[in-house]
Each structure stands twice: as structure tokens, then as C-alpha cells.
Amino acid sequence: MADDLLLVGTVARAHGNRGQVIVNLQTDFPDERFVFGQALQVEKAGETVVRRIMSVRFHQGRPIVGLEGIETMDDAEALAGAELKIGSSDVAPLMPGTFYHHDLMGCDVTDTSGRRIGTVVRVDGPLDRSILAVDGGRGEVLIPLVADICVTVDPAAKTIVVNPPDGLIELNEQTRERRRRTSER
């Protein structure tokens, strides 16, 4: 079975004239994902090429990366928009109580009474301030991923049990209604 691929960044644009690219991060662990020698799957327009990182430095929180086989500005410009991925087997286990975003995708979310809220479709924010975007029956519900609210998180079983504070679900519904009314104007 092929290794599942995890998105760690996207190429923003070329940098300089030596084939380097600036990467928009899609990982909470840039120092671990963007290191010399790391193999990345570079995907663009349905084509995938494995390229090793030949140089890396960080500027304003983003990596500037030199990739194997990319040596000119034209080569680098052609990579704009490319997705950079690694195999899921290349990621280390996390400390207990922390989760990779990809492990939470597709989890079924219920409250402590068993009422179904929806399915996790996205996880926003960094590791220490993550918010679950849950596709509920009446639209998206945003739930902070904190221990006091997400009382049981079991990615293996694809389930999350939440104990939302009073009004959290209703606040999401009111916000959606305000956005809908505003867009109709």
C-alpha cells in the first residue's frame, strides 16, 4: 500500500536567481519538515517529482528552499503553486494530547449527550491554537481544540466528543446567518 502523503507547504514564488523558492507553510513543524536532505514530493498540474532539499533557510517565518534539480530562476518560477508533500510514515509521533491535523480530518463530532454535531472538514490555526471546522447539518461549526471542550479525541476511531460551553453552537449559527444576510445585500 502506498504511503499517505501529507501537505507540508506550497511554493509561493521564486526567490533570487539560483533556483530557490519561498514556501508557504502547511505544517506546525517547519524546522523538522524543511531540513537539508529531506525528500519532498513536488506536485504540480498532476505531475509528481521527488526532490531533495539542497539548501534551506528561514526568512520572516517562511523557508527559502533550494531543491535538487531546480537551478535557475525560470525553473523556480515554474514551481509556483506546487504542493510539497511528505509520506505520513516520515512524521514522528506526537506527545499525548496533541494531534496532527490530518489525523483529525473526517472525525465524527458529537456532544457529551450523544447529539451529532458533524464531521471535521478542516483544522485551522497552529498546534497550540487549533480550531476544528465541523460540517454540521446547518453549516460550519467552529470548535476550539482545547481539553476543556474536546473531552475525548480518538483519531484511530475517527471520533471526537465535545462539551461545548453554553451558546457555542448557537453562536456559530448566528454568525452564519449574519454572513448570509450581509452577502444578500
Secondary structure as GFF3:
##gff-version 3
##sequence-region A 1 185
A	DSSP	beta_strand	5	15	.	.	.	ID=ss1
A	DSSP	beta_strand	20	25	.	.	.	ID=ss2
A	DSSP	alpha_helix	30	33	.	.	.	ID=ss3
A	DSSP	beta_strand	39	44	.	.	.	ID=ss4
A	DSSP	beta_strand	47	59	.	.	.	ID=ss5
A	DSSP	beta_strand	62	67	.	.	.	ID=ss6
A	DSSP	alpha_helix	73	78	.	.	.	ID=ss7
A	DSSP	beta_strand	83	87	.	.	.	ID=ss8
A	DSSP	three_ten_helix	88	90	.	.	.	ID=ss9
A	DSSP	alpha_helix	101	104	.	.	.	ID=ss10
A	DSSP	beta_strand	108	111	.	.	.	ID=ss11
A	DSSP	beta_strand	116	124	.	.	.	ID=ss12
A	DSSP	three_ten_helix	127	129	.	.	.	ID=ss13
A	DSSP	beta_strand	131	136	.	.	.	ID=ss14
A	DSSP	beta_strand	139	144	.	.	.	ID=ss15
A	DSSP	beta_strand	150	154	.	.	.	ID=ss16
A	DSSP	beta_strand	159	162	.	.	.	ID=ss17
A	DSSP	alpha_helix	168	184	.	.	.	ID=ss18
###
